[in-house]
C-alpha cells in the first residue's frame, strides 16, 4: 500500500494546473453545444447561463484556493479537500460520486472526439462513397489508444501531450474570432431564439460541464511541487479566463449566424472561422486534452479513496491505493476508470452523459463551498489559510449548487442524493471512528452558542415579567436515584433550561479530575436513551456547602443566570436533608426559587396525575407551583397526564378563593379545567392527613413551603408515607401567570 498520496518526484508547477483546468473549460461543449445553446436561449439567455454557472464555480474556486492554502493537498484533489474537512465518512460518499463523474467525463470527451471527425467522414462519403454510420467506430479505438497511453506512460506523457493540444485549441479559437461576422452588431436581436426552444435549465444542464474544469486541475495535487501555491493560482486564473472567453464566443455566435443555423449545425464554428478545418482539429484537440485530464485525475481520486480505507474490504482498499513503485502512478485505478469509460463510450449519447456529469459535479462543488462556509464559523485555530475568501461568497455558491441540482433535473437530483446517502451509510458502518463532519459542525455550534449567549445577556432586562425555569440540580446520589434527573428532564424539555451537576466530594487534583471525566461520560451514556435536553456536568468541591456556593454563581447554559435550584432526598434515608436545610440561606440570598424533591419507592408511578396543594400560606408560592405542574405536563412522558388543584382554605373564605381561581381560568391564565379544581375546607388539624387522603394515588404531589418550615425537618420527611414523589416548592417572589 502506498505510504503517501504525494509523488516524491513531483515537479509540476502552476502552469499544468492552469492548462488542465482551462483545456477542460474550453472543451467539447464550446465546440459542439455552445452555439446550439445560443440558438436555444438567445445571447442574453446564454449570458445568464454563464453567470449562473460561475455563481457556482467562482465561489468553488475561491473555496478551493482557501482550503488548499490551509493544508497540504495531497493526491485526490477535490476528494482530499472534502474528506479532510468533512471527515472520511461523508468525504468518501462524495468522493465516490466525484470519481464516477470524472470517469464518465473521460467517455464524454472521447465521444466528442469522435464527433470532430464528422467533416472528414462526410468528405470521404462524397469522394469515395464510403460512409461510417456510427461515430463509435472512431471513439472506441480512440478510447483504447488513450488507455494504452496512460497505462504505459502515466501522467508525465499525458502532460507533455497536453501542452501540444492546448496550443492547437487556442489557435482554433483565435481563428474562429478572426472569421467574418455578416450581422452588424446594431442589427442583432440579442433575445432572438429558435421557435419552440428548449427549457432554460435543460440547456444549462447540457452546458454546465463546460465550467467544471477547476476540478481537473485539483486532481494533479499529488504531482505538484507546491500545491498551496499552484492550486489557487491555476484554478482562479483558469476560471476567470474561461468565463471571459465564453462571453466573447457567445457574442461572436450572435453576430455571425441565425439561431436556426446555430441549432441545426453542431459544428457551425467551422463556417464562421477564417479557416474552417481548424475547428474540427480544435475540437479534437480540446476533447483529447480534456479526456487526458480526466483520465489522469479520476484514478488519483480512486487511489486516495482506497488509501483512506473507505471500501468495506481491506484487500480492495489496498489494491486501489497501490501505486507504481517508481512514481506512485495509480495503475489499478486507471484500469477501473478505463472500464467505466468504455461502458459510456458505447452508449455514445453526448446529452445524456452531460446531464450525469453536471449533477455529480454540482454536488461536489456545493460540498466544497459548504466546507469553506462552515470553516469560517467554526473558528478552528488549525484553520489558517493564507488565501481568505468571504463566507458570504461560499454560502452563495453552496445554496446555488443545491438549488440548481433540483432545477436541472429534480429526479436525477433526488436519485443522486439517495445514492450518496446509501454510500454514506455503508461507509459509516465500516468507519465509525471517522467523525470529521461532527467536529466541523461542533465548531459552528460552539460559535453560534457563544454569540447567542452574549446577545441574550445584553438583551436581558429586569422589566421582563414572564417567567420560565432556568434550573440547576446538584446531587451526589445520581446513580442511586434518577427522580431528580427526571424532574430536570421534564422542566427543560420545552419551556425551560436545565443543568444537572453531579457532586464529587474532594480536592481538585489529577485523580478527582479523571474521576469526574469518567462520571460525566457515564452520565451522558445513561441519559442518551431518554428524551433529554439537560446539560450535564460535574463539580469537585471539599464540601456540599462550597459546591452549592459555586453552583449558584454559575451562568446558565441559556445565556441567562439560573433562577431555580432543585435538591432531592430519599424518604427512606433522609440523611442529606440536613445538608439541604443547612444551605437554604445561601440559595435564598442568591434569589433562587427552591424545590426539594422527596422521593419514595413509588417514584412517579404511571405519570397520570399531578396534584397541586395550595394553602393560605402559599400566596407567594401558588403561581410557581401551578407553572411547574403545567411545564412538567408538557413532556411526552406525561402525555396522558392531568393536573388537579386542591385549595386548602378556611370555610368562611372558601367561596371568595374559588371565585379568584375561576377568574384566572376564564381569562386563560390557568390552563386547568374547572372540574379539576377542588376546594377543601380546612380549619385546623393535621394537614398531612388531608393531603394523604386525597393524593394517595397521585403520581406527583406539589406542596408549597416557607423558610419557617425549614426549622423542623420532619415537615418534609414525616407524615407522607402513603404518597408517591413529592415536590416541595418555595418561590423567591410571587410569579405572574400570563
C-alpha positions in Angstrom: 0.0 0.0 0.0 1.2 3.5 -0.8 2.7 5.3 2.2 1.7 8.7 0.9 -0.5 10.1 -1.8 2.2 12.5 -2.8 4.5 11.7 -5.7 8.0 12.1 -4.3 9.2 13.0 -7.8 6.5 15.7 -8.2 7.7 18.5 -10.4 4.6 20.2 -11.8 4.0 23.9 -11.2 1.1 26.3 -11.7 1.0 26.1 -15.5 -0.1 22.4 -15.6 -3.0 23.2 -13.2 -4.0 26.3 -15.3 -3.8 24.4 -18.6 -5.5 21.3 -17.4 -8.4 23.4 -16.0 -8.6 25.7 -19.0 -8.4 22.9 -21.6 -11.4 21.2 -19.8 -13.3 24.5 -19.6 -12.7 25.3 -23.3 -13.5 21.8 -24.4 -16.2 19.8 -26.2 -19.1 21.9 -25.0 -17.6 25.0 -26.5 -17.4 23.4 -30.0 -20.4 21.1 -30.0 -23.1 22.7 -27.8 -22.4 26.3 -27.1 -23.6 27.6 -30.5 -26.7 25.4 -30.0 -27.2 27.0 -26.6 -27.1 30.5 -28.1 -29.7 29.4 -30.6 -32.0 27.9 -28.0 -32.0 30.6 -25.3 -30.5 33.6 -27.2 -27.4 35.7 -26.4 -29.0 37.1 -23.2 -30.0 33.7 -22.1 -26.5 32.3 -22.6 -25.1 35.2 -20.6 -27.5 34.1 -17.9 -26.2 30.6 -18.1 -22.6 31.8 -17.9 -23.4 34.0 -14.9 -25.4 31.3 -13.2 -22.7 28.7 -13.8 -20.0 30.9 -12.4 -22.1 31.8 -9.4 -21.2 28.2 -8.5 -17.7 27.8 -10.0 -16.2 31.1 -8.8 -17.1 30.5 -5.1 -15.8 27.0 -5.5 -12.5 28.3 -7.0 -12.2 30.7 -4.0 -13.0 27.9 -1.6 -10.5 25.6 -3.2 -7.9 28.3 -3.1 -8.7 28.9 0.6 -8.7 25.2 1.7 -5.6 24.4 -0.4 -3.6 27.1 1.4 -4.6 25.9 4.8 -3.2 22.3 4.4 -1.0 20.4 2.1 -3.4 19.0 -0.5 -2.2 15.5 -1.4 -3.3 13.2 -4.2 -7.1 13.0 -4.8 -7.6 16.7 -5.3 -11.2 17.7 -4.6 -11.8 14.4 -2.7 -8.8 15.1 -0.4 -10.2 18.6 0.4 -13.7 17.3 1.2 -12.6 14.3 3.2 -10.1 16.2 5.3 -12.7 18.8 6.3 -16.0 16.8 6.3 -14.4 13.6 7.6 -13.8 10.3 5.8 -17.4 9.1 6.1 -19.2 11.9 4.1 -16.0 12.7 2.2 -15.9 9.1 1.0 -19.6 9.3 -0.1 -19.0 12.5 -2.1 -15.6 11.2 -3.3 -17.1 8.1 -4.9 -19.7 10.2 -6.8 -16.9 12.6 -7.8 -14.8 9.7 -9.0 -17.7 8.4 -11.1 -18.3 11.8 -12.7 -14.6 12.1 -13.5 -14.6 8.6 -15.0 -17.7 9.3 -17.0 -16.1 12.6 -18.2 -13.5 10.5 -19.9 -16.2 8.9 -22.0 -17.9 12.2 -22.7 -14.7 13.8 -24.1 -13.9 10.7 -26.2 -17.4 10.7 -27.6 -16.9 14.4 -28.5 -13.6 13.5 -30.1 -15.4 11.2 -32.4 -17.8 14.0 -33.4 -14.8 16.0 -34.5 -14.4 13.7 -37.5 -17.9 14.5 -38.9 -16.5 16.8 -41.7 -13.9 14.2 -42.6 -16.5 11.4 -42.7 -18.7 13.5 -44.9 -15.8 14.2 -47.3 -14.9 10.5 -47.5 -18.5 9.6 -48.2 -18.8 12.1 -51.0 -15.4 11.4 -52.6 -15.1 7.6 -52.2 -18.8 6.6 -51.5 -17.7 5.1 -48.2 -19.8 6.2 -45.1 -19.1 5.4 -41.5 -22.6 5.2 -40.0 -21.6 5.3 -36.3 -19.1 7.6 -34.6 -18.3 4.8 -32.1 -16.1 3.3 -34.9 -13.8 6.2 -34.0 -14.5 6.8 -30.3 -13.9 3.1 -29.2 -10.5 2.8 -30.9 -9.6 6.2 -29.5 -10.5 5.1 -26.0 -8.3 2.0 -26.5 -5.3 4.1 -27.6 -5.8 6.6 -24.8 -6.0 3.7 -22.3 -2.7 2.2 -23.6 -1.0 5.6 -23.3 -2.0 6.1 -19.7 -1.3 2.6 -18.6 2.2 2.5 -20.1 3.4 6.1 -19.8 1.4 7.7 -17.0 0.7 11.4 -16.2 4.1 12.7 -17.4 3.5 11.8 -21.1 -0.1 12.9 -20.7 1.1 16.3 -19.5 3.5 16.6 -22.4 0.7 15.9 -24.9 -1.4 18.4 -23.1 0.9 21.3 -24.0 0.5 20.4 -27.7 -3.3 20.1 -27.7 -3.7 23.3 -25.7 -1.7 25.1 -28.4 -3.9 23.7 -31.1 -7.1 24.5 -29.1 -6.1 28.2 -28.6 -5.2 28.5 -32.3 -8.6 27.3 -33.4 -10.4 29.7 -31.0 -8.3 32.7 -32.4 -9.2 31.7 -36.0 -12.8 31.5 -35.0 -12.7 35.1 -33.8 -10.9 36.2 -37.0 -13.8 34.9 -39.1 -16.3 37.2 -40.8 -19.4 38.4 -39.0 -22.2 39.1 -41.5 -24.6 40.5 -39.0 -24.0 44.0 -37.8 -24.0 44.4 -34.0 -26.6 47.2 -34.3 -28.9 44.8 -36.1 -28.6 41.9 -33.7 -31.6 40.8 -31.6 -29.9 39.5 -28.5 -33.1 37.9 -27.3 -33.8 36.0 -30.5 -34.2 32.2 -30.2 -35.5 29.4 -32.4 -39.2 28.6 -32.4 -40.2 26.0 -29.8 -36.9 26.5 -28.0 -35.9 24.2 -25.1 -36.2 25.0 -21.4 -33.5 27.3 -20.0 -32.5 24.9 -17.2 -32.3 21.9 -19.6 -29.9 23.9 -21.8 -28.0 24.9 -18.6 -27.6 21.2 -17.7 -26.1 20.4 -21.1 -23.7 23.4 -21.0 -22.6 23.4 -17.3 -19.9 20.7 -17.7 -18.0 23.4 -19.7 -17.5 25.3 -16.5 -16.3 22.3 -14.4 -12.6 22.5 -15.4 -11.3 23.6 -12.0 -11.8 20.1 -10.6 -9.5 18.7 -13.3 -6.6 21.0 -12.1 -7.2 19.8 -8.5 -6.7 16.2 -9.5 -3.0 16.8 -10.1 -2.4 17.9 -6.5 -0.3 14.8 -5.6 2.0 15.6 -8.6 2.6 19.3 -7.8 5.8 20.7 -6.3 3.9 23.3 -4.3 0.2 22.7 -4.3 -0.5 25.5 -1.9 0.7 28.0 -4.5 -0.2 26.2 -7.7 -3.8 25.2 -7.0 -5.1 28.7 -6.0 -3.4 30.5 -8.9 -4.1 27.8 -11.5 -7.8 27.3 -10.7 -8.6 31.0 -10.2 -6.9 32.1 -13.4 -8.5 29.3 -15.4 -11.9 30.1 -14.1 -11.7 33.8 -14.9 -10.1 33.4 -18.3 -12.6 30.7 -19.3 -15.5 32.9 -18.3 -14.2 35.9 -20.4 -13.7 33.6 -23.4 -17.2 32.2 -23.2 -18.8 35.6 -23.1 -16.8 36.6 -26.2 -17.7 33.4 -28.0 -21.4 33.9 -27.3 -21.2 37.4 -28.7 -19.4 36.1 -31.8 -22.1 33.5 -32.4 -24.8 36.1 -32.0 -23.3 38.4 -34.7 -22.3 35.5 -37.1 -25.3 33.2 -37.6 -29.1 33.0 -37.1 -30.5 30.9 -34.2 -31.7 28.3 -36.8 -28.2 27.7 -38.1 -26.7 27.6 -34.7 -29.2 24.9 -33.6 -29.1 22.8 -36.8 -25.3 22.6 -37.3 -23.3 21.4 -34.2 -20.1 22.4 -36.0 -21.3 25.9 -37.0 -17.9 27.3 -35.8 -16.2 26.0 -38.9 -18.4 28.1 -41.2 -17.6 31.2 -39.1 -13.8 30.6 -38.7 -11.3 32.2 -41.1 -10.1 28.6 -41.9 -12.9 26.1 -41.4 -10.8 22.9 -40.9 -9.2 24.3 -37.8 -12.4 23.9 -35.9 -12.7 20.1 -36.1 -9.0 19.9 -35.4 -9.5 22.2 -32.4 -12.5 20.1 -31.2 -10.4 17.0 -31.5 -7.6 18.7 -29.6 -10.0 20.1 -26.9 -11.7 16.7 -26.5 -8.4 14.8 -26.4 -6.9 17.2 -23.8 -10.0 17.1 -21.6 -10.0 13.3 -21.9 -6.3 13.2 -21.0 -7.0 15.5 -18.0 -9.9 13.4 -16.8 -8.2 10.1 -17.3 -5.2 11.4 -15.2 -7.4 12.8 -12.4 -10.0 10.0 -11.9 -7.6 7.2 -11.0 -5.9 9.5 -8.5 -9.2 10.2 -6.8 -9.9 6.4 -6.6 -6.3 5.9 -5.3 -6.9 8.4 -2.5 -10.3 6.7 -1.6 -8.5 3.4 -1.3 -5.7 5.0 0.7 -8.3 6.2 3.3 -9.8 2.6 3.6 -13.2 3.8 2.5 -14.3 0.5 1.0 -15.6 -2.2 3.3 -13.0 -4.8 2.2 -9.4 -4.1 3.2 -7.9 -6.0 0.2 -10.0 -3.8 -2.1 -8.6 -0.7 -0.4 -5.0 -1.9 -0.7 -5.5 -2.8 -4.4 -6.8 0.7 -5.2 -4.2 2.5 -3.1 -1.3 0.7 -4.6 0.8 2.8 -7.0 3.6 2.0 -9.3 6.9 1.9 -7.4 8.9 4.4 -9.3 6.3 7.2 -9.4 3.2 6.1 -7.4 1.2 6.0 -10.7 -2.3 4.6 -9.9 -2.3 1.8 -12.4 -5.2 -0.2 -10.7 -7.3 2.9 -10.5 -6.6 3.6 -14.2 -7.9 0.1 -15.1 -11.2 0.6 -13.4 -11.6 4.1 -14.8 -11.0 2.7 -18.3 -13.6 0.0 -17.9 -16.3 2.6 -16.8 -15.3 5.0 -19.6 -15.7 2.2 -22.2 -19.3 1.5 -21.0 -20.3 5.1 -21.5 -18.4 5.4 -24.8 -20.5 2.5 -26.1 -23.7 4.4 -25.0 -22.5 7.3 -27.2 -25.1 10.0 -26.3 -23.4 13.3 -25.5 -26.5 15.0 -23.9 -27.3 12.0 -21.6 -23.7 11.8 -20.4 -23.6 15.6 -19.9 -26.6 15.6 -17.6 -25.0 12.9 -15.3 -21.7 14.8 -15.2 -23.5 18.1 -14.3 -25.4 16.5 -11.5 -22.4 14.9 -9.8 -20.1 17.9 -10.2 -22.8 20.2 -8.8 -22.9 18.0 -5.6 -19.1 18.2 -5.3 -19.0 22.0 -5.8 -21.8 22.5 -3.3 -19.9 20.4 -0.7 -16.6 22.4 -1.2 -18.4 25.7 -0.8 -20.2 24.4 2.2 -16.9 23.4 3.8 -15.5 26.9 3.3 -18.6 28.5 4.8 -18.6 26.2 7.8 -14.9 26.6 8.4 -15.4 30.4 8.7 -17.9 30.0 11.5 -16.2 27.0 13.3 -13.2 29.3 14.0 -10.9 26.3 14.4 -7.4 27.6 15.3 -5.9 24.9 13.0 -7.7 26.6 10.0 -5.3 29.3 9.0 -5.4 29.7 5.2 -3.1 32.2 3.6 -5.8 32.9 1.0 -9.0 34.1 2.5 -12.4 34.0 0.8 -15.5 35.5 2.3 -18.2 33.4 4.0 -20.9 35.2 2.0 -19.4 34.1 -1.3 -19.1 30.4 -0.1 -22.7 30.4 1.2 -23.9 31.7 -2.2 -22.0 29.0 -4.0 -23.4 26.3 -1.7 -27.0 27.5 -1.9 -27.0 27.9 -5.7 -25.4 24.5 -6.2 -28.1 22.6 -4.3 -30.9 24.8 -5.8 -29.6 24.3 -9.4 -29.4 20.5 -8.8 -33.2 20.3 -8.5 -33.8 23.0 -11.2 -31.8 21.0 -13.7 -33.5 17.6 -13.1 -35.4 17.0 -9.8 -35.5 13.3 -10.4 -31.7 12.9 -11.0 -31.1 15.2 -8.1 -33.2 13.2 -5.7 -31.7 10.0 -7.0 -28.1 11.3 -6.6 -28.9 12.3 -3.0 -30.4 8.9 -2.2 -27.4 7.1 -3.8 -25.0 9.3 -1.9 -26.9 8.7 1.4 -26.7 4.9 0.8 -23.0 5.1 0.1 -22.5 7.2 3.2 -24.4 4.6 5.3 -22.3 1.7 4.0 -19.1 3.7 4.6 -20.2 4.7 8.1 -20.8 1.1 9.1 -17.2 0.3 8.4 -15.6 3.6 9.5 -17.4 4.6 12.7 -14.4 6.4 14.1 -14.2 9.0 11.3 -16.2 11.9 12.6 -14.8 14.9 10.8 -18.3 16.2 10.0 -19.2 16.2 13.7 -16.0 18.1 14.5 -16.8 20.8 11.9 -20.4 21.2 13.0 -19.4 21.2 16.7 -17.2 24.2 16.0 -20.0 26.0 14.2 -22.5 25.2 17.1 -20.0 26.4 19.7 -19.5 29.7 17.9 -23.2 30.2 17.4 -24.0 29.3 21.0 -21.4 31.8 22.2 -22.9 34.6 20.1 -26.5 33.8 21.2 -25.5 33.8 24.9 -23.8 37.2 24.5 -26.9 38.5 22.7 -29.2 37.1 25.4 -27.1 38.6 28.2 -27.2 42.0 26.6 -30.9 41.8 26.0 -31.8 40.6 29.5 -34.0 43.1 31.4 -35.4 43.2 34.9 -38.6 44.5 33.3 -39.3 41.1 31.8 -42.2 39.9 33.9 -42.7 36.5 32.2 -41.1 33.5 34.0 -39.6 30.3 32.8 -37.3 27.9 34.7 -33.6 28.2 34.3 -32.9 25.3 36.7 -29.9 23.6 38.2 -29.8 20.5 40.3 -26.8 19.3 42.3 -26.7 15.8 43.8 -24.2 13.2 44.9 -26.8 10.4 44.6 -27.1 10.5 40.8 -26.5 6.7 40.4 -28.8 5.8 43.3 -31.9 7.7 42.3 -33.0 9.1 38.9 -36.0 11.1 40.1 -34.2 14.4 40.4 -32.8 14.0 36.9 -36.3 13.2 35.6 -37.6 16.4 37.0 -34.8 18.3 35.3 -35.6 16.5 32.0 -39.3 17.5 32.2 -38.8 21.2 33.0 -36.1 21.6 30.4 -37.8 19.7 27.6 -39.9 22.5 26.1 -40.3 25.6 28.3 -37.1 25.8 30.4 -33.4 25.1 30.6 -31.8 22.6 32.9 -28.4 21.8 34.2 -27.7 18.6 36.2 -24.5 18.6 38.2 -23.1 15.5 39.9 -21.2 16.5 43.1 -17.9 14.8 43.9 -16.6 15.5 47.4 -12.8 16.1 47.5 -10.0 18.4 46.5 -9.4 19.3 42.9 -6.4 17.2 41.7 -5.4 14.8 38.9 -7.2 11.8 40.5 -10.6 13.6 41.1 -10.4 15.3 37.7 -10.0 11.9 36.0 -12.9 10.6 38.1 -15.1 13.5 37.1 -14.4 12.8 33.4 -15.4 9.2 33.8 -18.6 10.1 35.7 -19.6 12.7 33.1 -19.1 10.1 30.3 -21.3 7.7 32.3 -23.9 10.4 32.8 -24.1 11.1 29.1 -24.4 7.4 28.3 -27.2 6.9 30.9 -29.2 9.9 29.6 -28.7 9.1 25.9 -31.8 6.9 25.7 -34.2 9.4 27.3 -36.0 12.4 25.9 -33.3 14.6 27.4 -32.4 18.2 26.9 -30.5 18.7 30.1 -26.9 19.9 30.2 -24.8 17.5 32.3 -21.7 18.4 34.3 -19.8 17.5 37.4 -18.3 19.6 40.2 -15.4 18.8 42.6 -15.5 20.5 46.0 -14.4 19.9 49.6 -17.9 20.2 50.9 -21.5 20.3 49.8 -21.8 23.9 51.1 -18.9 25.1 49.0 -20.3 23.2 45.9 -23.6 25.0 46.3 -21.9 28.4 46.7 -20.1 27.7 43.4 -23.2 26.4 41.6 -25.4 29.4 42.4 -22.8 31.7 40.9 -22.6 29.8 37.6 -24.1 31.2 34.5 -26.8 29.1 32.9 -26.5 27.4 29.5 -29.2 29.6 28.2 -27.0 32.8 28.4 -29.1 34.0 31.4 -28.4 33.3 35.1 -30.2 30.3 36.8 -33.3 31.1 38.8 -34.3 27.8 40.3 -32.4 25.1 42.2 -33.5 21.5 42.8 -32.5 19.4 45.8 -33.5 15.8 46.5 -33.5 13.3 49.3 -34.9 9.8 49.9 -37.9 9.3 52.2 -36.4 6.1 53.5 -33.0 7.6 54.0 -33.4 11.4 54.7 -29.8 11.9 55.8 -28.9 14.6 53.3 -32.0 16.6 54.2 -29.9 18.2 56.9 -27.4 19.3 54.2 -30.2 20.9 52.2 -31.8 22.8 55.0 -28.4 23.9 56.3 -27.6 25.6 53.0 -31.0 27.1 52.4 -29.9 30.7 53.2 -27.1 30.6 50.7 -29.5 29.8 47.9 -32.2 32.2 49.1 -29.8 35.1 49.3 -28.9 34.4 45.6 -32.6 35.0 44.7 -33.3 31.4 43.7 -36.6 29.6 43.7 -36.1 26.4 45.7 -37.5 22.9 45.0 -36.9 20.0 47.3 -37.8 16.5 45.9 -38.9 13.9 48.4 -38.5 10.5 46.6 -40.3 7.4 47.5 -40.4 3.7 46.4 -43.5 4.6 44.3 -41.4 7.1 42.3 -43.6 8.8 39.6 -46.0 5.9 39.2 -47.8 5.9 35.9 -47.4 9.7 35.2 -51.1 10.2 35.0 -51.9 12.8 37.7 -50.2 15.8 39.3 -51.8 17.1 42.4 -51.0 20.7 43.5 -51.9 21.7 47.0 -52.4 25.4 47.8 -52.9 26.8 51.3 -53.3 30.3 52.7 -49.6 30.4 53.3 -48.8 29.8 49.7 -49.9 33.3 48.3 -46.3 33.6 47.1 -45.7 30.0 46.0 -49.1 29.3 44.3 -48.4 30.5 40.8 -44.9 28.9 40.7 -46.4 25.6 41.8 -49.1 25.8 39.0 -46.5 26.8 36.4 -44.2 23.9 37.3 -47.1 21.5 37.1 -48.0 22.8 33.7 -44.4 22.7 32.5 -43.8 19.1 33.6 -47.1 18.1 31.9 -45.6 19.4 28.6 -43.1 16.4 28.4 -44.1 13.4 26.3 -43.7 11.2 29.4 -46.8 12.9 30.8 -48.8 13.0 27.5 -51.8 11.2 29.3 -51.4 13.3 32.5 -53.6 15.9 34.0 -53.4 18.5 36.8 -55.6 18.6 39.8 -55.5 21.7 42.1 -56.6 21.3 45.8 -57.1 24.6 47.7 -56.9 24.3 51.5 -58.8 27.3 52.9 -60.9 28.2 56.0 -64.5 27.5 55.3 -65.7 31.1 55.7 -63.4 32.4 52.9 -63.5 29.5 50.5 -66.1 30.9 48.1 -64.0 34.1 47.5 -60.9 32.0 46.8 -62.9 29.7 44.5 -64.0 32.8 42.5 -60.5 34.0 42.2 -59.4 30.7 40.8 -62.3 30.6 38.4 -61.5 34.2 37.2 -57.9 33.1 36.4 -59.3 30.1 34.4 -61.7 32.3 32.4 -59.0 34.8 31.4 -56.9 31.9 30.2 -54.2 32.4 32.8 -54.7 28.9 34.2 -54.8 26.1 31.6 -56.8 23.9 34.0 -60.3 22.6 33.7 -62.7 23.9 36.4 -63.6 20.3 37.1 -60.0 19.7 38.2 -60.1 22.3 41.0 -61.3 21.2 44.4 -61.8 23.5 47.3 -61.0 21.6 50.5 -62.3 23.3 53.7 -59.6 23.1 56.4 -59.6 25.0 59.7 -57.4 23.0 61.9 -55.9 19.5 62.4 -53.3 17.5 60.6 -52.9 18.9 57.1 -50.7 16.0 56.1 -53.6 13.5 56.7 -55.9 15.5 54.4 -53.3 15.6 51.7 -52.6 11.9 52.1 -56.3 11.0 51.9 -56.8 13.0 48.6 -53.4 12.3 46.9 -52.5 8.7 47.8 -52.8 7.7 44.1 -51.2 10.8 42.7 -48.0 10.3 40.6 -46.5 13.6 41.7 -47.7 15.9 44.5 -46.6 19.5 44.6 -46.7 21.3 48.0 -45.6 24.8 48.9 -43.3 25.7 51.9 -41.8 28.7 53.6 -38.5 29.3 55.2 -40.1 28.9 58.6 -40.9 25.2 57.8 -37.1 24.5 57.4 -36.7 24.8 61.2 -38.5 21.5 61.5 -37.1 18.9 59.1 -39.9 16.5 60.0 -42.2 18.8 58.0 -40.6 17.3 54.8 -39.8 13.8 55.8 -42.6 12.6 58.1 -46.3 12.0 57.6 -46.3 11.4 53.8 -45.7 7.6 53.8 -48.6 6.8 51.5 -47.7 9.3 48.8 -45.6 9.0 45.7 -42.8 11.5 45.0 -43.4 15.0 46.5 -42.0 18.2 45.1 -41.8 20.9 47.8 -41.7 24.4 46.3 -40.7 27.8 47.7 -40.8 30.9 45.4 -38.4 33.7 46.0 -41.1 36.1 44.9 -44.7 35.8 43.5 -44.9 34.9 39.9 -47.3 36.3 37.3 -49.1 33.8 35.2 -49.6 35.5 31.7 
